[in-house]
């Protein structure tokens, strides 16, 4: 009998220690405390929506050289916030041209109208159904934001995103859209062999199954918005904007020359490169004011 008591006591102590290592039940987010949120995980299993205390706010006027793209995203987001039909959006193209910044701008513009942003990392896309279940009865309008999205063959997040966009047995919620950015139009790498596998039927060319599979995900986004490298004038306009932001109003030929040399050294002309030059130049000039980059 004493042996059983000792065993029982040891088992109780072991269970108590294990319970102490496990996370407690996470309460739901305080939806009134923030306008931006992140999906976070306990280890590899349980997830929760975490408020972002200081979201990155970007003004509409600060984005230069992408007026067409701004208008397309703004129109779609305005429809969504108003409760009218709107599309999931895929923003693709050149790096540093403002894809993710434009999504953040929508939050700045429409947060007061009920728009909320939930950032989800690529490796957590398998939890999209869990996230949707937590917000589908909320009165706010949610954009699930996936930045720099791309997949390799066989990644589980690929099929999870595909099912949520269109194909799941569960109906999609009318208060949720997905906005994703990517440098790849079809979100997956493309190989020459896949094009060689195309089938010719009569006068028609039918893509291989591998190509069809890759195209099928991007096609489930109702709105595609493409971004392109800046030309010289667009780049210098962005440089002027950010130097003005830092308090440098006079843009001399020497400043423009330095900005072009900076872009040449980076091998790219974009809004991001313009911002980085402005930070460097204004900092050296003693005009730098603490702020978040776009």
N, C-alpha and C positions, 0 to 999 in steps of 0.2 A: 504493500500500500504506500509506504514511504517513497518507493521508487517512482510510482505513478504520480505522486504529488510533486516530486522533484522535476519529473518530465513535464508535467503540466505547467509548473512555474517557469521552467526554461522556455517552453513554447510561448507563454504569455509575454515574457520579456523580449523574445525574438520578434514577435508580432508588433510589439510596441516600438521597437527600434526600426522595423521596416516601415511602419506607418509614418514615423518621423522623417524618413527619407523621401516619401512620396509627396508630391505637391498637393496642397489642399484645393478644394473646389474654387475655381476662379469665378468671382462674380461677373455679371455682364457689364459692359462698358457704360460709363456715364456719358450718354449721348449728348448731354448739354455742356460737357466740359471741353469739347474740341470739335473741329470740323474735319480733321484729318486723322486717319487711324492706320494701324498696321496689323496684319495677321501674324501672330507670334506663336511659337510652339514650345510645349514642355517636352524636351527631348525629341523623340521621333513620333510621338503619338498625339497627345491632347493639344489642341490649339485654342487661342482666344484672340479677341479683337482688342487691341491696345490703343488708347488715345495718344495722339502726338501733341505734346504740350506746345511746341513751337514749330508749326508747319512753315515750309518755305513758301513765302508769298511773292508772287511775281506779277507786276502790273502789265496790263494790256499794251500800254505805250512802249514798254521796254523791249518788246520783240520786234525786230526790224527785218525787212527783206523776205517776209513770209506772209504777206497780206492775203493772198489767195487761200493759203492753208488756214490762217487764222479765221477767215470768214466761214470756211466750210465747217470747222470744228465748233465755232461759236453758234452757228445756225443749228447744228445737230444737238448741242448741249442745251440751247435755249428751248428747243422743242421738248427735250427730255424733262427739264425742270418744270415746264408748263404742263406736264402730264400728257403730252401728245406723243404719237409714235416717233421713235428715233432709233438709230442704228448703233450697234457695236462698231468700234473704230480701230483700224490698224494704221498707225503712222509709221512710214518706212522711208529710208533714204539715207542721205549723207549724215555722217556723224557731226554732232555739235551744231546743228542748224536749228535747234529749238523744239524738237519733238516732245521731250519730256517737259520742257519749260512751258509749252503751250497748254498741256494738260493741267499743270499747276496754276496757270493763269485762269483757267476755267473755274477752279475752286475759289480763287480770289474774287472773281467777278460774280459768282452765283451762290456763294456760301450763305448769304443773307436770305436767299430765296429757297433754301433748304437743301442745297447740294452738299454731299459729303463724299470724301475720297477714302478708299481703303486700299493701301498698297500691299500687294501680294508678291512674294518672290517666286521665281520660276519653279524652284523645287517644292513649293507648297501648293502648286496649282491642283494637286490631287485633292485638296481640301475645299475646292470651290463650292461643292454642294453643301458642305457644312457651313461655310460662310453665308451662302444664300439663305439657308434655313434660319440663321440668326437675325437676318435683316428683312425678310420678305414681308413682315407685317408692320414695319416701321413706316412712319409718315414721310421721312426724308427720302431724297432721291440719291442713290449711291452709284458712284463710278468705281469699279474695281480696276485698279491701275497696276499694270504689269510692265515694268521698264526693261528695255534691252532684251527683248524676248527672242530666243532662238533655241532650237532643239537639235539634238543628235538622234539618230535612228534608235527607236526602242525606248526613249524616255517616257515614263508614265505620265508626266504632266501634259504631254502632247495630246493623248487621247482624252484626258480629263477635260482639257480646255475645249477640245472638239465637241465633246458631249454636252458641255454646258452651253456653248454657243448655239448648237442646233443638233439634236439627235438624242437627247436624253428622254427617258420616259416621263420625267417630271416636267411640268410646264415651267417656262421661264417666268421670273417675276417681273412685273412691269415697272418696278422701282429700282432695277439694277441694270447697268450697262457695263461692258468691259471695254476699256481703252488700253491698247497695248502699243508699245514702240519697238521697232526692230530695224536693224541694218539690212535684213533680208526680206525680200518681198514675200517669199513663201515660207519663211520662218525655219527652213531646214536647208542643209547643204545640198547642192545639186551637182551631179556628176555626169561627165560626158557619156558614160556607158548607158545611162538611163535614156538619153536622147537617141542612142543607137538602137535601143530596144523598141522604138516606136513602130507601130504596125501601119502598113499601107493597105487600105481597103478601097479598091477602085481609085478614084481621084482624091480620096480623103486621107489625111494623116491622123492616126489615133495615138495619143501619147501612151507611153508604157504605164503599167500599173503603179510603178514607183513614183513616177511624175504625177499621176492622178492623185495619189495619196497625199503628196506634199501640197499640191494646189488646193486640195479639198479643205484644209484648215483655213488658209487665208481667205478662201471664198466665203467662209461662214461669217466673216466680218462684212457688214452691210456697206460700210464706208471705208474706202482706201484713200489715204492722203499721203502724197509723195513729197519729199523734201530734197532739195538739190544744193550742190555747193554754191556759195556766193560768188558773184562776179566781183570785180574790183570796187565798183561803185557801191554795191550793197555792203561789202565788208567795211569800207571806209565810213559809210553812214552809221553802221553799228559801232565802230570805234568812236565816232563823234558822240553818239548817244551815251556810251559808257564813260567817256571822259567828262562829258557834261555832268553825268550822275556823280562823279567824284569831285566836281567843283572846278574842272578845267574847261573854261569857256572858249579860250582862244586856241584854235587848232591851226598851227603854223605848217608851212611846207615841210619843215624838219620833222614835225610830229607825224605827218602823213607818210613821209619816207621811212621813218622808224617803224610805223605800223605795218607797212608793206614788207619790210625786211623781216619783221617778226613773223608774219604769215608765211613768208618764203622759208624761214627756218623751221616752221612747224609743218610745212608741206600741205597746208590747208588754209582756206579762207572760210570762216564760219562765224556765227555769233559767239560761240564759245571762245574761239581764238581771239576775237575782238575784245571780249571781256577780260581774258587773261592779259592781253597787251595793256589794256586800260589800267588794270590793277598794278602791273609792273611800272608803267610810266607814272601813274599818279602817286604810287608809293615812293618812287625816287624823287618826285617833285615835292613831297611832303604834303600832298593833298588828300591822301587816302583816308577814307572814313570807313569805320568798321561796318561791314554789311555782308550778306550772304551772296555767293555767286549764283548765277542762273543755272 
